[in-house]
Amino acid sequence: MSVLAAAASDGGGITGFLLDLIDRLGAVGVGLTILIETVIPPIPSEAVLSAAGVLINDGRMSIVPVILWATAGSVAGATILYWVGRLLGPRRSHAFLDRLPLVETADVDRSFEWFARHGRGAVFFGRMVPIVRSFVSVPAGVVKMPMPQFLLFTTAGSLIWNCLLIGLGVAAGDFVQANLQYLDYVVVAVVVIAVAWFVYKKVTGRYRRPPHAGRDLPLEHEDQA
């Protein structure tokens, strides 16, 4: 039994639980998890893909299926958000994203502004920018970017991002196995800081929505009803 398998069976804390969960899900489960993460960004794709890379290093998963399923999940999730933007238009799609659990208005604004600045190339480069990659598909749908072009840019950007995270997990695999018991402290600290920061932003209202949010994209496609 490998070190990772032993740690998981012995209840190796949060890190051991995550590794065991990804091990049980397999490559298809990784793809489904990434699909959900694309639509609901608080689910950390970085943790999922890095954990998959660690398991690849341990010989418990194969790299090619993981990369293919993770990329398929990314593209599927991005396509869902593309159609949200295409069907709802800029203002209503922005309002829809604002209502998602644990989604910050500022993050939605940032994605719309990123697309407004960089144009359709944002679909490719945005897939490699945290938070932005989750929402940049919506403005692409708003302007009715041609689907073949959208799928090409989304697939290419997602493939690069997924390979990077999985590769980091593979490279760090030996370190994770040697320090599994200490990584839980890091994980807990990150979670606590993230939750505290989210609550702080909500309570203080420091992140205020700019008056132009969701309105700097072409509106001619928006349903007038």
C-alpha positions in Angstrom: 0.0 0.0 0.0 1.4 3.4 -1.0 1.9 6.2 1.5 -1.1 8.1 0.2 -3.3 5.1 0.4 -2.2 4.4 3.9 -2.7 8.0 4.9 -6.2 7.9 3.5 -7.2 4.7 5.2 -5.8 5.9 8.5 -7.9 9.1 8.3 -5.0 11.3 7.1 -6.8 14.6 7.9 -8.2 17.0 5.3 -5.4 16.4 2.8 -5.7 12.7 3.1 -9.5 12.9 2.7 -9.2 15.0 -0.5 -6.7 12.6 -2.0 -8.9 9.6 -1.1 -11.9 11.4 -2.6 -10.2 12.1 -5.9 -8.8 8.6 -6.0 -12.4 7.2 -5.6 -13.9 9.6 -8.2 -11.4 8.7 -10.9 -10.8 10.6 -14.1 -14.5 11.0 -14.9 -15.2 12.3 -11.4 -12.4 14.8 -11.8 -14.1 16.0 -15.0 -17.5 16.4 -13.3 -15.9 18.2 -10.4 -14.3 20.7 -12.8 -17.6 21.2 -14.6 -19.2 22.2 -11.3 -16.3 24.4 -10.4 -16.6 26.3 -13.7 -20.2 27.2 -12.9 -19.8 27.6 -9.1 -16.2 28.9 -8.7 -15.8 28.5 -4.9 -15.1 24.8 -5.5 -11.3 24.9 -5.9 -10.2 23.4 -9.2 -6.6 24.1 -8.1 -7.0 21.7 -5.2 -8.8 19.0 -7.3 -6.3 19.0 -10.2 -3.3 19.3 -8.0 -4.5 16.3 -5.9 -5.1 14.4 -9.1 -1.5 15.2 -10.1 -0.2 13.9 -6.7 -2.1 10.6 -7.3 -0.7 10.4 -10.8 2.8 10.7 -9.3 1.8 7.9 -6.9 0.8 5.7 -9.8 -2.9 5.6 -8.8 -4.2 7.5 -11.8 -3.2 8.0 -15.5 -2.3 11.4 -16.7 -4.0 11.4 -20.1 -7.5 10.5 -19.0 -7.3 13.0 -16.2 -6.3 15.8 -18.5 -8.9 14.9 -21.1 -11.8 14.6 -18.6 -10.7 17.8 -16.8 -10.7 19.7 -20.1 -14.0 18.2 -21.1 -15.5 19.4 -17.8 -14.0 22.9 -18.2 -15.5 23.2 -21.7 -18.9 21.8 -20.7 -19.1 24.3 -17.8 -18.0 27.2 -19.9 -20.6 26.3 -22.6 -23.4 26.4 -20.0 -22.3 29.9 -19.0 -22.0 31.0 -22.6 -25.6 30.1 -23.1 -26.6 32.0 -20.0 -25.1 35.1 -21.5 -26.5 34.5 -24.9 -30.1 33.8 -23.7 -30.3 36.4 -20.9 -28.3 39.3 -22.3 -25.8 41.5 -20.3 -27.9 42.9 -17.5 -29.9 39.8 -16.7 -27.0 37.4 -17.0 -25.0 39.7 -14.6 -27.9 39.6 -12.2 -28.1 35.8 -12.5 -24.5 35.4 -11.6 -24.8 37.8 -8.7 -27.4 35.4 -7.1 -25.2 32.4 -7.2 -24.0 31.2 -3.7 -20.7 32.6 -2.6 -20.2 34.6 -5.8 -19.0 38.2 -5.3 -20.4 40.9 -7.5 -16.8 42.3 -7.9 -15.7 39.0 -9.4 -18.5 39.1 -12.0 -17.7 42.7 -12.7 -14.1 41.9 -13.2 -14.9 39.1 -15.7 -17.1 41.5 -17.8 -14.5 44.2 -17.7 -11.8 41.7 -18.7 -13.8 40.7 -21.8 -14.5 44.4 -22.6 -10.8 45.2 -22.5 -9.4 42.1 -24.3 -12.2 41.2 -26.7 -12.6 37.7 -27.9 -9.0 36.7 -27.0 -10.2 37.0 -23.4 -11.9 33.6 -23.8 -8.5 32.0 -24.4 -6.4 33.9 -21.8 -9.2 34.2 -19.3 -9.3 30.4 -18.9 -5.9 30.8 -17.2 -6.9 33.6 -14.8 -8.5 32.6 -11.5 -12.1 33.7 -11.0 -12.2 35.3 -14.4 -12.1 31.9 -16.1 -15.4 31.0 -14.4 -17.4 33.9 -15.8 -15.6 35.1 -19.0 -17.8 32.8 -21.0 -20.9 34.9 -20.2 -19.9 38.0 -22.0 -18.8 35.8 -24.9 -22.4 34.6 -25.1 -23.8 38.1 -24.8 -22.0 39.2 -27.9 -22.8 35.9 -29.7 -19.3 34.9 -30.3 -19.4 32.1 -33.0 -19.6 28.8 -31.2 -16.7 27.0 -33.1 -14.4 29.9 -32.2 -15.6 29.9 -28.6 -15.1 26.2 -28.3 -11.6 26.4 -29.8 -10.4 29.2 -27.6 -12.0 27.7 -24.5 -10.6 24.2 -25.1 -7.1 25.5 -25.8 -7.0 27.8 -22.7 -8.5 25.1 -20.5 -6.1 22.5 -21.7 -3.1 24.7 -20.9 -4.4 25.6 -17.4 -5.3 22.0 -16.5 -2.0 20.6 -17.7 -0.2 23.3 -15.6 -2.1 22.4 -12.4 -1.9 18.7 -12.9 1.8 19.0 -13.7 2.4 20.9 -10.5 0.7 18.2 -8.6 2.8 15.5 -10.2 6.0 17.5 -9.5 5.0 18.0 -5.8 3.9 14.4 -5.3 6.9 13.3 -3.4 6.8 16.4 -1.2 3.1 15.8 -0.4 3.8 12.2 0.5 6.6 13.2 2.8 4.7 16.0 4.5 1.1 14.9 4.4 0.5 15.4 8.1 1.7 19.0 8.0 -0.3 20.1 4.9 -3.6 20.0 6.9 -2.4 23.0 8.9 -1.9 24.9 5.6 -5.2 23.8 4.2 -7.1 24.9 7.4 -5.3 28.2 7.4 -6.2 28.9 3.8 -9.8 28.0 4.3 -10.1 30.1 7.5 -8.5 33.1 5.8 -10.7 32.7 2.7 -13.9 32.5 4.7 -12.9 35.5 6.9 -12.1 37.6 3.9 -15.4 36.7 2.2 -17.3 37.6 5.4 -15.3 40.8 5.7 -16.2 41.9 2.1 -19.8 41.1 2.7 -20.1 42.9 6.0 -18.1 46.0 5.2 -19.3 46.4 1.6 -15.9 47.4 0.5 -16.5 45.9 -3.0 -19.2 48.1 -4.5 -20.5 47.4 -7.9 -19.4 50.0 -10.5 -22.3 51.8 -12.1 -21.3 50.5 -15.6 -21.1 46.9 -14.6 -22.5 44.6 -17.2 -23.3 47.6 -19.4 -20.1 48.0 -21.4 -20.9 45.2 -23.8 -23.0 45.5 -26.9 -26.7 45.5 -25.9 -28.3 45.0 -29.3 -28.7 41.3 -28.6 -30.5 41.7 -25.3 -34.1 40.8 -25.3 -36.2 43.9 -25.0 -39.0 42.1 -23.2 
